[in-house]
Structure formats: structure tokens, C-alpha cells
Amino acid sequence: MADPVVVCLSRSGEATAWCVAEILGAAVHGRMERVDRAHAYFDNALDHVRMLFVSGTPVVGVCAAGILVRAVAPVLCDKMTEPPVVAVPDDGSTVFPLLGGHRGANRLARQIAQGLASHAAVTTAGDVAMGVALDEPPTGYRLANLTDAKGAMAAMLGGSGVTVTKENIFDVEDTAGGVELVVTEAPADGSEARLVYHPQRFALGLGCARGCDVDEMWELVQKVLAEAGIAAGAVAC
């Protein structure tokens, strides 16, 4: 995820914006002539927020949630790739993850709320009911079959229970249930009843002659990983 930007629209929210920026290590973008201090300035809030969103930048707006919604609504297209959007009122009393809850927004909201000693208003079903987001594993792990996560969570919410294989990265109760959470470095088949997580513990080095064909290089990488029994998702870099 790219570094977030804190967007501030007025002097009344400026103190909160700088607190949030310090918590996240983020830059502050301020509305021209309406804030006293910022790393960068803009004239039109809707256009600026929309530009940040389209560029893949997580947006934390210290402003009304409706402003952020109106800004990004015309360009919404793929929730699997879009950056998170979070709203914080001027007084910092509550933090609202608006978009991309399982793409970093819930995590950002909790981080901000903890730093501000306020409350994160998380509404995604899995987080509320079970305290976990199956499609947002802890740092250092990658979900191999992301599209199956929604069905798996629905089954868990319906009472199917969980079976944990190897590491319990979500710290959930193993009830020998119908949804299996597998952590493995090796390639493995997944489904809505079997989510596969790869720990990113390997680094891949590759040298080649100038002008080497990209497809040939990729075939070599796949061959080496297959021979070693390592899933591509377990490669961190």
C-alpha cells in the first residue's frame, strides 16, 4: 500500500490533521487559503481527493464523510485494487473507514483511533462479529485465493466453524469446522472452504544477459520455485 495522505479542508480540523499525520507518518495536503500549514496545497477539494484516489493513494480526510464520498464516487470501479478512504471529523472523536475496509481502511482507522484515543467505527461484518478480516492477513502473509475469502467469511458467519492448519495467524478458535485456514510455503489448492496463506519468507535473485526474453525469465522462475516446492506467493521480494 502506498503512503497515505491526510487531506485537511479547514483551520478547525488542522490540529487533528497534523496529529493524524504524525500517527501515520503521512503528508498533509491543505485547502488553499483555508489552512495555515501543509506540505502541499490544493484549490478544489473534490478534484484533489479524486486525483489522489485514482493514483492509488490512501486518503484520510479530516472533513465530512460526504465530501470524500462525492469525490470518489464517479471513479469507483474495482474494490480489489482501489486504495482505502478514511474520514475523521475535525475533533477526531470517531474514525470512519469508508472504502476499502479490507484493503487497509480498517487497519488505518484503528491505528488513527488508537493514536487519537478515539473510536474506530468499523462496520464490515467479519470484523464486527469475529474480529478478523480473512482477506487482510497480518503483515508478512499473502492470501493465495483472495476471491474465495468472501464465501469463506459468509460460511463462518453462518456458524460453520474453523479448522486451523499450521500457524494460527488470526488467533481464532480452532473448532474443527468447515472452513480451513491453511498457512504453507508450498503451492496449495484453495476454495471457499479452504483459504491458503503463504508466509513471505523467501527472496528471489535473478541474473540474465542483456535483452533476455521476459517470458523465458518467468518460465525459469516458475521452474525453480516448483522444483523447490515454494509458492510464488511466498516470495517477498
Secondary structure, DSSP 8 states (H G I E B T S, - for coil): ----EEEE-SGGGHHHHHHHHHHHT-EEEEETTT-S--SEEES-HHHHHHHHHHTT--EEEES-HHHHHHHHGGG---TTTS--EEEE-TT--EEEEEE-GGGTHHHHHHHHHHHHT-EE----HHHHHHS--TTS--TTEEES-GGGHHHHHHHHHTT--EEEES--TT-------SEEEEE-SS----BTTEEEEEE--B-------TT--HHHHHHHHHHHHHHHT--GGGB--
